[in-house]
Amino acid sequence: MEGAIKGPCMKSCPICTHSFPNFLPLPNSYFDTFHRLNVSYSLDQFETLNVGQYSCPVCQASDRDRLYALFLKAYVQQRSGQALRVLDIAPAPRLSQFLKSLPGVQYRSADLMSPLADDKVDITQMDCYADGSFDLIVCSHVLEHVPDDAKAIRELNRILAPNGVAILMVPILLGLQQTDEDPSVTDVNERWRRFGQDDHIRMYEREDFLKRLRAGGFQVKSLNVATFGREIFRQCGITEQSVLYIGQHS
């Protein structure tokens, strides 16, 4: 997926296609919260998070959104104009717009609470979708909110078409020895300390996350800087430790 982006000294957003001197850093509120609670790990330890170049100054797309865009542009091109049935779980406005703009897309979005979603759906019980309903599923930073993530992963696998792909991403803390999870924790500060956000119920260790995906029926490809190219990552503001997990049927 090596390619060229104009302007060797400039940054470029693959979602809005604008170029500029630099991306914007992660908001200070995250650092303030981590400092106030004396969190034991650093934001730099997250696998796919560019603390210093987090968001696009034009469209506000995050670094992980930009990583998805690099993959999706190449994936759509490989499909040579075929129709693409997309399910976007917990849609984010900018990424949702980008997905809708892809050629041949038939777009649906799902969420249990969000008013932005087309369908009100519990990810652990998506009975409204038949087996093999979607060629592409985007499930980005959702599973860390779900008490029964194993059931959710099985449902994602069920509704994915035989030759489809799923973007399956969660916050992964590098250096963690095992996944830390406890749905019974409700204290906001304790969730921040242990899980990295006030509405998360677990912090994933990388190998355990992959194990859970495989147990749910997925074969997983890990796409990294070697896949896309170091210069592409640099220009798009993506850290070299970032990894994109793509699930397909085993």
N, C-alpha and C positions, 0 to 999 in steps of 0.2 A: 504494500500500500504506500510505498515511497512516492512522494510527489513534490511539487514545487509551489511555493506561495510567494507572491511578489514582494519585493522589499526586504532584503536580507537583514536589515537592522530594525525592521518594524515587526510588531506583533500583528496577528490576524485572527479574527474570529470566524471559524468555519460555519457558524450558524447565521450570522447577519452579513458576513463577508467583508466587513469593514476592517481597515488597517489603522493602526495608531501606535504611539510609542510604547505603551505598556498597559497591562490589565490592572484592575483595582484589587487591593488586598482584602482579605477576610475582614469583616467589620470588627471593630475593637471590642464590641460587646462580648464576643466569644472569649477573648483574652481576659477581659475583666471578670467574667464568670469563673473561668478556670483559676485565676489568681485568687479570687475571693474564697473559693472553696478548697484551695490548696490541692487541686487535682494532681494525682501522682504521675500522669503521663503528659506528653506534649502534643499539641495539635500537629506538629511535624511528623509524628509517628503514624498518622493515618495514611493508608496505602495510596489512596487516590484523592488527594486534597492539596492544592497549591495555595498555601497560606498567603504568600506574597503576591500572587497573581490569580486571585480567585474568580473575579467576575469581569465580564466584558463591559467597558465603559459606555458602549452604545446600546446593547440589547440586554445587558445584565445576565447573560448566560454564564453558568458556573463552569469551572474547569471540567467537571465530569460530563456536563452537557456537551461541551466542545469535543470531548473524547468520543461520546456517542455519535456525534455528527460526522466525525472522520470515518467511523465504521459504516454508518448508514449510507453515506454518499457512495462509498465503494460497493456496498451490498446491493443497493438499488441499481447501480450501473451493471453489476453482474447479472441481475435478473432480466436485463434487456427488455424493459417495458412491460413486464408481466404485472398483473394486478397484485396489490399487496394489502392484505387484510391485517390491519394494525389494531392492537389493543394497548392502550396507554393507561397504566394503573397509577392512581394518584397523580393526575396530570399537573404539571407545572406549566404556567402560561407560555413561556418562551419556547420550551422544548415542544409543547403541544403544537404551537404554530409551525415550528419547523417540520414536525412529522406530517402535518396536514399539507405542507407544501411539496412533499416528495411526489414524484410522478407515479401515477397509478394507484395511489393510496385510497383505501376505504377505511376510514378512521372511526374508532370508537374509544371512549375513555370510561374508566370505571373507578369508583371510590365509594366507601361506605358513608362518608360524611361530606366530601367536598361538593359545593354547588357548581363547580366547574365541570364535573363529570357528566357524561351522557347517561350512564347507568349507575344506580345505587346498588353496589355489590359488596358482599363480604368475600374477601379473597380466599377464605378457607372453604367456601361453598358457593361456587359460581355456576349454579344450576341453570341460569338463564343462557349459558353458552354451551352449545353442543360440543362433543369431542372434535378436536381438530379444527376449531373455528377460525384460528388466526395464523397467518404466516409469520408475523412478527409481534412479539410481546415485549413491552418495555416495563420492567419492574425495578425501579430505581429507588433505593433507600425506603423500602416499604417493609421488608420482612423483619427488621429489627423492632417494629412496632407490634408485631403479631404474636400473641401467646403461643399458638400452635403453628409454628413456621413449617413443620414437616407436612402438615395437611395442606397448607397454602402452596408449598412446592409441588405436591402431587397434583393439585388442581391446575396449576400453571402448565405442568407437563401434559395433563389431559386435554386441555383446550388448544394446545399448540399443534399445528398441522404436522404431518409426518416429515416434511422437508423444511419445516419452519425453524426460526431461530428466536431465542429469547435473550434480551439483555437483562442479566440478573446481577444486581449490584447492591451491596450493603456497606456501611462503614466497617472497615477492617483495620484493627490496631496492630501494627507490626510490633513484634517482640512479645506479644501476649502468648502465654503458654497454653491456655485453654479458653474457650468461650465462656464469658461470664454472663449468666442470665438469671433473672429472678422476677417473674411477672408479679409477684406479691409486693414488690417494692413500689410504694406510691409516693414517698417523700421526694419532692422535686429536687432538692439539693443532692440527695443520695443518688438519684438517677443521673444527674449531671456528673457526679463524681465517678460513678461506676460505668455508665453507659454512654456518656458524651452528649446527652440531650435530655430535656425534661420529660419527653414522651417516648423514650426508648426503654425497652425492657431487657435488652441484652447488648453485649459487645462481642462481636465475632472475632475469633481467631481464624486465620486464613485457611489452614488445612481442614479445620472442622467445618467451615462454611462449604468448602468444596465437597466434603464427605456428605453433608446434608443434601446438597444438590444431586449428587449421584444416587443417594438412597431414594430420592424422589423420582428417579427415572431419567435424569439428565446425563448426557455426555457433555463435558465442559471444556471449552477452549479458552485459554488465557492469552489474551492479546496484549502485548506490551510495547515498549519502546523499540524492540527489535522488529516488531510487526510493522509499525507505522514509520519509523525513522526518527533519529534523534533530532534532526533539524526541524521536522514537522512538529514534534512535541515542543521544542523551544519556541517556535513561532506562534504556536497555539496556546502557550502558557500552561502546558501540562507537565507535571513532574516526571522524571525518569523512573520513579518507583510506582507510577500509576499502572494499573492493570484493568482491562475490560474483560469481564466474564460473559461468555456467550454459551448459552445452553441449547443443545439439540437433543433429539431423542436418541437414547442409547441403542 
